[in-house]
Amino acid sequence: MSVLALAGGVGGAKLAEGLAAVLPPGALTVAVNVGDDFEHLGVRISPDIDTVTYTLSGLNNQEQGWGLAGETWQFMDALERLGGETWFRLGDRDMATHIERSRRLKAGETLSEITLGFAQQLGIKQPIVPVSDDPVRTVVTTDQGVLAFQDYFVRLRCAPIVERLEFAGAAEARISPGFATALAAPDLEAIIICPSNPFLSIQPILSIGGVREALEARRVPMIAVSPIIGGQAVKGPAAKIMDELGMTVSSLGVASFYGALLDGLMIDTVDAALKDEIAVTAVAVTDTMMRNANDRRRLAREALAFAERLRS
C-alpha cells in the first residue's frame, strides 16, 4: 500500500509525523508546499520542507513546532552587530541546511534530489518531496500593498488585511517527479490533506499546473483534516485570512474551500454540531488536536481508517 499526504507548516508536519510512524517504511510520500520558499541572505530557504524534515527526523523544536531543538543564535547576533537584516531568524545549525541546499542547487541538483538526500542522511524512512522543483512564490495583496509571502508572514507577522492571494510561477511550474510518482502509484490507497493552512500551504499546491486535474482524476479517496476548531485556527493565521476573505470561519468554510475535491472531512468534536451542514460526502468527528506523539499517531490511524471506509 501507499499513502500520499499534502502538507505545509507545523500542523501538516505533525500529522505527517503521525502517518510516518504508523505506516511501514516507504509507504508514505509527503508532498510539501514550496510557495513560501525564498532567497534570503544569499541562501535558498524552504521553510515548509525544513519543518517537515526536522519533524520527521525528531530534530525539531517541539515547543514552537518549527526550527531545530537546542538551536543557538550566534550568527544572528553577529549579523545584527554588522547592521544586517535580522527579521527572519536563522539559527546556527539551521544555517547549515540552507547553505548546503544552496550549494547543491548551484551545482545543478534539483530541490527534489536535495530534499530526499537530506531526509536519507537524517534517517527518515518515508520520502519527502517538494510539490515542484520549479519556483512557485506566494504573493499576498493586502491593505498595505502587495507583499512577498515572508514579508507578510514573518516581517509583518500577518498583521496586514489580506485581499487576494496569488502564486507566481504556479501555472508554468511542473509537478515534481516524486509527487507525480506518488499520484500515479498503482498501490495508492489514500490522499490525505494534513491540517495545514488551506490558503498558504495547500492552495499553492493546488495552483501548480496539472495538480488539481490529477487530484480530480484520482482513483482513491481524498480526505482533509480541518485546521479550524471552534472558529479558531490551531496555529497560524488561517482563521484571520478566512474572515478577511469573507468566508465562514469554521469547518464549514474549510469544506467550502476544498469543495468537490474532497471525499471526506475530519472535524473536531467541538464542531460536531456542524456535521450535517458540511457539504462533503462523509464527515468524521474526532479529537483533532495533536498535543503529543500519541495524539499524532492516533489521528493518523483514524485518518487512514476513515479513508479505508470510504474506499470500501
N, C-alpha and C positions, 0 to 999 in steps of 0.2 A: 504494500500500500504506500501511497504518498499523499502528503497534505501540503497545500500552498497557503502561506499566511502573508497578508499585506500589512505592512507595519511602518510606523514612524513615531518618534517621540517616546516618552517614558512609558505611557500606557501600552503602546504597541510592543515595546521591549519586554514588559512584564509578562504579557500573555505569551509572547514568543518564547520566553524562558520556560514558562509552564509547559507549552507544547513540546519544546525540545526535550524536556525532562521525561515526559510520559510516552513519547514516540520512540521507536527504535532508531539508532544512528542512521542518518542518511534519509530518513523517511519524511523529514520536514524541509521545505525550502522557504526561507524568509525573504520575501522581496521587499526592499526598503526604499522609501521615498528619497529622491535626490533634489527636490525643489528648494531645500534650504542650504544646499551646498554653496560655498562661495570662496573667493580668494581673499586672504587677509594676511597682512604682514609677510607677503611673499610666498605663502604656502596655501595649498588646497585643503579646505576643511569640509568634512562631510558629517555634520552633527548627528543626523539620524542613524547613519550607518555605524558611527562610532558608539552611539548609545546602545544599539542592538548588540554590537560586537562585544563591548565591555560587559554588558549584562549577561550574555550567554556564556562568557568566559569566567564569570564570577569575580571580575576585577572592578566592577562599578562601585561608585559611591552609593550605597543603598539608601542613605538618608535623604539625599537630594535627587536621586534617580538618574543623574547623568554624571559624566566625568569619572575619574578613577578614585578608588579608595586610597587614603593616605597621600593624597596629592600635596605638592608643595608649590610655592609661587615665587621663587627667587627670580625667574625670568621676567615675570610681570613687574616685580619691584624694580629690577634693573632698567626695564624698558620705561617705566614711569619716571625714573631719575633722568633719563635721556630726553624726556618730553614726548615719548611715543604714544600711540593710541592704546589705551588700556580698557576701553569699554567692553570689548569681547575678551573675557578672561580665558587664558590658555595656561594650563598647569605645566609644570616642568616635564612630567612623564608623558602627559598628553601631547606635548610638542613633538615627541619622537614619532608618534603616529602620523602627524601632519607632514613632518619633514620627509619621512620615508615614503609616504604616499606621493608627495610632490616630486621627489627624486625619480620614482618609478614611472610616474606619468610622463615626465620629461624624457625618460629613456624609451618610451614607446609602449609601455604596458597599458592595458585598459583598466578602468576602475573595477570592472568585474574580476579581472585576474588579481589585482591587488587586494581586493576585499576578501576573496576566497583564500588568498595566501596568508593574510593576517589571521583569518579565522583558524586555519590549519595550524599556524605557529602557536596560537593560543589554546589549542586543544579542543576547539569547538567541533562537534561531530555532525552538525547539521549545516547544510550550505546556506550562506548569507549572500544575497545577490542584490546589487543595485537594480532598480527597475529599468534603467537605461545607462549606457556608457556615454551618451551624448549630453551636452549641457542643457538642463532644464532649470529655470530660475523663477521662483515665486516673486511676483511684483504686487505690492499692496497699494491700491489707490485709497487715500484717506482724506479726512478733513484738513490734514496738514500737508497734503500733496502726495505725489507718487513716491513710494519708498521701496528700496530693496528690502527683501524679507528680513535680514538680520538687523537692519536699521530699525524696522518696526518692532521686531520681536525682542531683541536684546537691548539695543541702544535706547529706544524709547519705551521699552517694557510694555508693549501692546497698548499704550495709552491712547494713541490716535483712534478716531472712529473709522471703522472700515466701511468703504463704499463699494469697492469692487476688488476682486482677485483675478490676476492673470498669470499665465505660466509661460514665460518667454522661452521659445525653443521647443515647446512640447509637441506642437503639431509636426515638426520636422524630425523630432527625436525617434530613434528606433528602439524597440523592445530589446533589452539585453539578452544575450544567448541563454543565460541561466534562467531568467524569467520565462522566456519563450519555451524552453525545455520543460519547465515545471508545468506550464499551462497545457502543454500537449502530452504530458506523461500518460501512457495508457493505463497505469495503475492509480491515477489520481482519484481520490475519494472525496475530497472536500476542499473548498476555498474558504478561508476564514479571514474576515476583515477585523483586525485587532481593534481594541478601544482607543484608537488614535484620533487625533483631531480630524474630523471629516474634511475640513476646508484646507488646512495647512499640511496635512500628512497624506491624505487619501486622494483628494481632488487632483493634486499634481500627478499622481499615478494614473488616474482615470483620463487625464488630459493628453497623455502620450499617445501618439498616433498608433492605432491598432489595438490598444489595450481594452477599451470599452467593447469594441467589436468582438475581441477574443473572449471576454467575460460573458458577453451576451450569448455567445455560441457554445458555452461550456456544456459538458455532459454530466456534471456533478453539482450537488447543492452548494450554494454560496450563502454564508451566514455572516452577520456582523454582531459585534458586542457593542452596545451603546456606551459612549463615554459620558453620557449625561445621566446623573442620578438626582432625583428630586429637584429638577430645574437648575442644577449646577454642574459644572464640569469637575470631574475628579481632580484634574490638574490642567493648568493652561487656560487659554482664552476662548475655548470653543463656545461656551455659553454666551460670552460677550459678543463674539462675532455673529452668532445666530441672531441675537437680539438686534444688532446693528444692521443686519441684512433683512430684517423684517420677518424672520422665521420664528416658529413656535419653539421656545426654549425648553425642550423636553425630548423624550424618546420619540414623540410624535414628529418632531422636527427632523430628528435623525432618520426616521423611516421615510419621511418625505424627501430628504436629500438623496438617499440612495434609490428610492423609487423601485421600479420593476427589476432592477439588478438583483435584488435580494430574494432569496427563498425563505430566509428566516432571520429574525432579530432577537437577540438576547437582551432583556432589560432587567433592572434591579427590582428586588421585592418591594422597595419603596414606591416604585411606579406601577405596581401590579394593577391598579385601577385603570391604567391606560391600555391594558392588553387588548380589549375588544375594540378600541378606537384605532389601533395601528393597522394600516392598510398593507400588511405583509402576509404572505401565505401562512406562515407559522410564527408564533411568538413564544419564547421560553422565558419564564420568570425565575430568577435565581439571585443569589448574592453575588453581585459582580465586582464588589470591592476586593482588591488584591493587596492585602496588608502585609503578607509574608509569602514565603516559598510554598507553604501548604495551600494557601488560597490560590496562588497562581496555578498550581498543579490541579487542584480541584476544578477550577473554572475551565482549564484546558480539557480535562476529561469530560466535563459537561458539554462543552462546545463540540467535541468530537462525537459524543453520544447524540447530541441534537442533530448534527449533520447526518449521522447514521440513520436516525429515524426518518429524516426527510428523504434519504436515498432509497429506503426500503418501503 
